[in-house]
Amino acid sequence: MKGFKKFLMQGNFVTLAVAVVIGVALNAVVQALVSDLITPLITAAGGGKVNFGSLKVTVGGSVFAYGAVLNALLSFFVIAAVVYYLLVAPSNRLTALANRNKAATTRECPECLSTIPVGAKRCMYCTAEVAPATLTDVPQQRRPGRHHLASE
């Protein structure tokens, strides 16, 4: 029982639980946005005669509600765009800003091309003796200009 309590109180578990709750809330907002705003706008642009939610085909007594599938696909793309533009892209920008001025800590071994620490005198993989690192041996990180960020 003590191990289970420790598992529940771990930071990763709590963070995951919060993310799931926020994801469910975001899903409800996006579903409402798609069904109440975006779909009617598309319908109005198409002449106002089509309601996506009521689109269906009957084949042999079976009803296929493909309008609901279209709404679900539209919701998926809106959620994906929201997640990308509000979470992923800003996170990548912050990571690029945080890493742009860090000095390189590794270099390639000239013998086996493995990645080794900059200060190494011997390669830990091929055991070849390695000359001290010079500025040309150490890969320099690209510094972005004033008004743009490093490429992702």
C-alpha positions as CSV (number, residue, x, y, z in Angstrom):
1,M,0.0,0.0,0.0
2,K,2.9,2.3,0.7
3,G,4.3,1.8,-2.7
4,F,1.0,2.6,-4.4
5,K,0.6,5.8,-2.3
6,K,4.2,6.8,-3.3
7,F,3.3,6.2,-7.0
8,L,0.2,8.4,-6.8
9,M,2.1,11.2,-5.2
10,Q,4.9,11.3,-7.8
11,G,5.2,14.4,-9.8
12,N,4.9,12.6,-13.1
13,F,1.6,11.0,-12.2
14,V,0.1,14.3,-10.9
15,T,1.3,16.1,-14.0
16,L,-0.3,13.5,-16.2
17,A,-3.6,13.7,-14.3
18,V,-3.7,17.5,-14.7
19,A,-2.9,17.2,-18.4
20,V,-5.7,14.7,-18.9
21,V,-8.2,16.9,-17.1
22,I,-7.1,20.0,-19.2
23,G,-7.2,17.9,-22.4
24,V,-10.8,16.9,-21.7
25,A,-11.8,20.5,-21.0
26,L,-10.0,21.6,-24.2
27,N,-11.9,18.9,-26.1
28,A,-15.2,20.2,-24.9
29,V,-14.3,23.7,-25.9
30,V,-13.1,22.6,-29.4
31,Q,-16.2,20.4,-29.9
32,A,-18.5,23.4,-29.1
33,L,-16.3,25.7,-31.4
34,V,-16.6,23.2,-34.3
35,S,-20.2,22.3,-34.0
36,D,-21.5,25.8,-33.1
37,L,-19.2,28.2,-35.0
38,I,-17.0,26.6,-37.7
39,T,-19.5,24.1,-39.1
40,P,-22.2,26.8,-39.5
41,L,-19.7,29.1,-41.1
42,I,-18.8,26.5,-43.7
43,T,-22.5,25.8,-44.2
44,A,-23.2,29.5,-44.7
45,A,-20.3,29.7,-47.2
46,G,-21.8,26.8,-49.1
47,G,-25.2,28.4,-49.6
48,G,-26.7,27.6,-46.3
49,K,-28.4,24.4,-47.4
50,V,-26.2,21.8,-45.8
51,N,-26.0,20.9,-42.1
52,F,-22.9,18.8,-41.5
53,G,-24.4,17.1,-38.4
54,S,-27.3,15.7,-40.4
55,L,-25.5,14.4,-43.4
56,K,-26.1,10.7,-43.8
57,V,-26.4,7.9,-46.3
58,T,-28.7,4.9,-46.0
59,V,-27.5,1.7,-47.6
60,G,-29.6,-1.4,-47.3
61,G,-31.3,-0.2,-44.1
62,S,-28.1,0.8,-42.5
63,V,-27.5,4.5,-41.8
64,F,-24.0,6.0,-42.2
65,A,-23.8,9.4,-40.5
66,Y,-20.8,10.7,-42.4
67,G,-21.6,14.3,-41.2
68,A,-20.6,13.3,-37.7
69,V,-17.4,11.9,-39.0
70,L,-16.7,15.2,-40.9
71,N,-17.3,17.1,-37.6
72,A,-15.0,14.7,-35.7
73,L,-12.2,15.2,-38.4
74,L,-12.7,19.0,-38.2
75,S,-12.5,18.8,-34.4
76,F,-9.3,16.7,-34.6
77,F,-7.6,19.3,-36.9
78,V,-8.6,22.2,-34.7
79,I,-7.3,20.4,-31.6
80,A,-4.1,19.5,-33.4
81,A,-3.6,23.2,-34.5
82,V,-4.4,24.5,-31.0
83,V,-1.9,22.1,-29.4
84,Y,0.8,22.9,-31.9
85,Y,0.5,26.6,-32.0
86,L,-0.2,27.1,-28.3
87,L,2.0,24.4,-26.8
88,V,4.6,22.9,-29.2
89,A,5.7,26.0,-31.1
90,P,6.2,28.2,-28.0
91,S,8.0,25.4,-26.2
92,N,10.4,24.9,-29.1
93,R,11.0,28.7,-29.2
94,L,11.8,28.7,-25.5
95,T,14.1,25.7,-25.8
96,A,15.9,27.4,-28.7
97,L,16.3,30.6,-26.7
98,A,17.6,28.7,-23.7
99,N,20.1,26.7,-25.7
100,R,21.4,29.3,-28.1
101,N,24.4,30.5,-26.0
102,K,25.5,27.2,-24.5
103,A,29.0,26.1,-25.2
104,A,29.5,22.8,-26.9
105,T,30.5,20.0,-24.5
106,T,31.1,17.2,-27.0
107,R,33.1,16.6,-30.2
108,E,33.7,13.8,-32.6
109,C,36.6,11.4,-32.2
110,P,38.7,11.7,-35.4
111,E,39.3,7.9,-35.5
112,C,35.8,6.4,-35.0
113,L,33.6,9.5,-35.3
114,S,31.9,8.7,-31.9
115,T,30.8,11.6,-29.7
116,I,33.2,12.2,-26.9
117,P,33.6,15.0,-24.3
118,V,35.6,18.1,-25.4
119,G,38.3,17.6,-22.8
120,A,38.9,13.9,-23.5
121,K,42.5,12.8,-24.2
122,R,41.5,9.3,-25.2
123,C,38.3,8.1,-27.0
124,M,36.2,5.9,-24.7
125,Y,35.0,3.8,-27.6
126,C,38.0,3.1,-29.8
127,T,40.6,4.0,-27.1
128,A,42.6,6.1,-29.6
129,E,44.6,9.0,-28.2
130,V,42.9,12.2,-29.2
131,A,44.6,15.6,-29.6
132,P,43.4,18.4,-27.4
133,A,40.3,20.1,-28.8
134,T,40.7,23.3,-30.8
135,L,37.9,25.7,-31.8
136,T,37.6,24.1,-35.2
137,D,37.2,20.6,-33.6
138,V,34.3,21.6,-31.4
139,P,31.0,22.1,-33.3
140,Q,29.7,25.7,-32.7
141,Q,26.0,26.2,-32.1
142,R,24.4,28.5,-34.6
143,R,23.4,31.8,-33.0
144,P,20.2,33.2,-34.3
145,G,20.0,36.8,-35.5
146,R,18.3,39.5,-33.7
147,H,14.8,39.0,-35.0
148,H,14.5,35.3,-35.6
149,L,15.0,32.1,-33.8
150,A,17.2,29.0,-34.6
151,S,15.6,26.6,-37.0
152,E,13.6,23.8,-35.4
